[in-house]
Amino acid sequence: MNAEAHYMSTGPEIWQQMKKNLTHFIATVGTGGTISGTSRYLKEQNPDIKIIGVDAYGSVLKKYHETGIYDISIAHSYKMEGVGKSIIPGNVDFAVIDEFVKVGDLKSALRARTLAEKDGIWGGHSSGAVLQAVFKMKDAFKPDDNVVVIFSDHGSKYLSTIYNDAWLEEKLYSQV
């Protein structure tokens, strides 16, 4: 029902607020409800909208999308919650996703912190992940593109992790 809820609400809201002028929709992919429902609605309105799924390094989703092969050998642990999977969730509609972009724990955490500091948006780790994907793709966008992203979490549950300097140093900077 998660995907259906986004099909009935998030998709129409984006379409209306963008005044039908949308070129790209970018969202993280975990269980798949947000991107699948929203994207299905948007693609029905305009099949040319590019749907970009954000996946974590260590997840199997991008490879599965590109090859149709579920390869558990590429899976490894990562710290982001709600981004990526080591299984293929039945809720993900891969047919509406045009492309996946992989992002890592540290850069996504730092993007979330910068978003809070510079823009006053207190996003969580997956919000940082979607913003990191935008920065990775920035050269692919044209000046007249209209890109919508979903910041799917808030920072309050990350006070002891990505917003904690000691945790960041121990868990993420040590991976570099």
C-alpha positions as CSV (number, residue, x, y, z in Angstrom):
1,M,0.0,0.0,0.0
2,N,3.1,2.3,0.4
3,A,3.6,2.6,-3.4
4,E,-0.2,3.1,-3.9
5,A,-0.2,5.9,-1.3
6,H,2.6,7.7,-3.2
7,Y,0.8,7.2,-6.5
8,M,-2.3,8.8,-5.1
9,S,-0.7,11.7,-3.2
10,T,3.0,12.4,-3.8
11,G,3.0,12.0,-7.6
12,P,0.0,14.3,-8.1
13,E,1.3,16.9,-5.6
14,I,4.6,17.1,-7.4
15,W,3.0,17.2,-10.9
16,Q,0.7,20.0,-9.8
17,Q,3.3,22.0,-7.9
18,M,5.7,21.8,-10.8
19,K,2.9,22.9,-13.2
20,K,3.6,19.9,-15.3
21,N,7.1,21.1,-16.0
22,L,9.4,18.3,-14.7
23,T,12.4,16.7,-16.3
24,H,13.9,14.5,-13.5
25,F,12.6,12.9,-10.3
26,I,15.3,11.6,-7.9
27,A,14.6,9.5,-4.8
28,T,16.4,6.9,-2.6
29,V,15.4,3.3,-3.0
30,G,15.0,1.1,0.0
31,T,11.7,-0.8,0.1
32,G,10.7,1.1,-3.0
33,G,7.3,2.5,-2.2
34,T,8.1,6.2,-2.5
35,I,10.0,6.0,-5.8
36,S,7.7,3.3,-7.4
37,G,4.4,5.0,-6.6
38,T,5.5,8.5,-7.3
39,S,7.3,7.6,-10.5
40,R,4.4,5.5,-11.9
41,Y,2.1,8.5,-11.6
42,L,4.7,10.9,-13.1
43,K,5.5,8.6,-16.0
44,E,1.8,8.3,-16.8
45,Q,1.7,12.1,-17.1
46,N,4.9,12.4,-19.1
47,P,6.9,9.2,-20.0
48,D,9.9,11.4,-20.8
49,I,10.5,12.3,-17.1
50,K,13.8,10.7,-16.1
51,I,13.5,8.7,-12.8
52,I,16.7,8.3,-10.9
53,G,17.0,5.9,-8.1
54,V,19.6,6.4,-5.4
55,D,21.3,3.3,-4.1
56,A,24.0,2.7,-1.5
57,Y,27.4,1.2,-2.2
58,G,27.0,-2.3,-0.8
59,S,23.5,-2.7,-2.1
60,V,22.4,-5.0,-4.9
61,L,19.7,-2.8,-6.5
62,K,21.6,-1.0,-9.1
63,K,23.2,-4.1,-10.5
64,Y,19.9,-5.9,-10.5
65,H,18.3,-3.0,-12.4
66,E,21.0,-3.0,-15.0
67,T,21.4,-6.8,-15.5
68,G,18.4,-8.5,-14.0
69,I,20.9,-10.6,-12.0
70,Y,20.6,-10.8,-8.2
71,D,24.2,-10.9,-7.2
72,I,24.6,-11.2,-3.4
73,S,28.4,-11.3,-3.8
74,I,28.5,-7.5,-4.3
75,A,26.6,-6.9,-1.0
76,H,28.5,-5.5,1.9
77,S,27.6,-3.6,5.0
78,Y,27.0,0.1,5.0
79,K,25.7,2.6,7.6
80,M,22.9,4.4,5.7
81,E,19.4,3.4,6.8
82,G,16.5,3.3,4.2
83,V,18.8,3.3,1.2
84,G,19.7,0.1,-0.7
85,K,19.0,-3.5,0.1
86,S,20.7,-6.9,0.1
87,I,17.5,-8.4,-1.2
88,I,15.2,-7.4,-4.1
89,P,12.1,-5.9,-2.5
90,G,8.9,-6.9,-4.3
91,N,7.7,-3.3,-3.8
92,V,10.3,-1.8,-6.2
93,D,8.9,-1.3,-9.7
94,F,12.2,-1.3,-11.7
95,A,10.3,-0.6,-14.9
96,V,9.6,3.0,-13.9
97,I,13.2,3.7,-12.9
98,D,15.5,4.8,-15.7
99,E,18.8,4.8,-13.9
100,F,20.4,4.2,-10.5
101,V,23.2,6.3,-8.9
102,K,25.4,4.8,-6.1
103,V,26.4,6.9,-3.1
104,G,28.5,6.3,-0.1
105,D,28.0,6.6,3.6
106,L,30.5,9.4,4.4
107,K,29.6,11.8,1.5
108,S,25.9,11.3,2.1
109,A,26.3,12.1,5.8
110,L,28.4,15.2,5.1
111,R,25.7,16.3,2.5
112,A,23.0,16.0,5.2
113,R,25.1,18.1,7.6
114,T,25.8,20.7,5.0
115,L,22.1,20.8,4.1
116,A,21.3,21.5,7.8
117,E,24.0,24.1,8.2
118,K,23.7,26.1,5.0
119,D,20.0,25.7,4.1
120,G,18.3,25.0,7.5
121,I,16.9,21.7,6.3
122,W,17.5,19.1,9.0
123,G,17.6,15.9,6.8
124,G,18.7,12.5,7.7
125,H,21.2,10.2,6.1
126,S,19.0,9.3,3.1
127,S,18.2,12.9,2.5
128,G,22.0,13.5,2.3
129,A,22.2,10.5,0.0
130,V,19.7,12.0,-2.5
131,L,21.5,15.3,-2.4
132,Q,24.9,13.5,-3.0
133,A,23.4,11.9,-6.0
134,V,22.3,15.3,-7.4
135,F,25.9,16.5,-7.0
136,K,27.3,13.4,-8.7
137,M,24.9,14.0,-11.6
138,K,25.2,17.8,-11.8
139,D,27.1,17.9,-15.1
140,A,24.3,15.8,-16.8
141,F,21.6,18.4,-16.1
142,K,20.9,21.2,-18.6
143,P,20.1,24.8,-17.5
144,D,16.4,24.3,-18.4
145,D,16.0,21.0,-16.5
146,N,13.5,20.9,-13.6
147,V,14.7,18.4,-11.0
148,V,12.6,17.3,-8.0
149,V,14.2,15.3,-5.1
150,I,12.6,13.8,-2.1
151,F,14.2,14.3,1.3
152,S,12.6,11.2,2.8
153,D,13.9,11.5,6.4
154,H,14.6,14.1,9.1
155,G,17.7,14.5,11.2
156,S,16.2,13.9,14.7
157,K,16.9,10.2,14.6
158,Y,20.5,10.8,13.6
159,L,21.7,12.9,16.5
160,S,23.9,10.0,17.8
161,T,25.2,9.1,14.3
162,I,25.7,11.5,11.4
163,Y,25.2,14.6,13.5
164,N,27.7,13.3,16.2
165,D,31.3,14.2,15.4
166,A,32.7,11.3,17.4
167,W,30.5,8.7,15.7
168,L,31.3,10.2,12.3
169,E,35.0,10.0,13.0
170,E,34.9,6.4,14.3
171,K,32.4,4.9,11.9
172,L,32.8,6.8,8.6
173,Y,36.1,8.6,8.5
174,S,37.9,5.4,9.5
175,Q,36.5,3.7,6.3
176,V,38.3,6.2,4.1
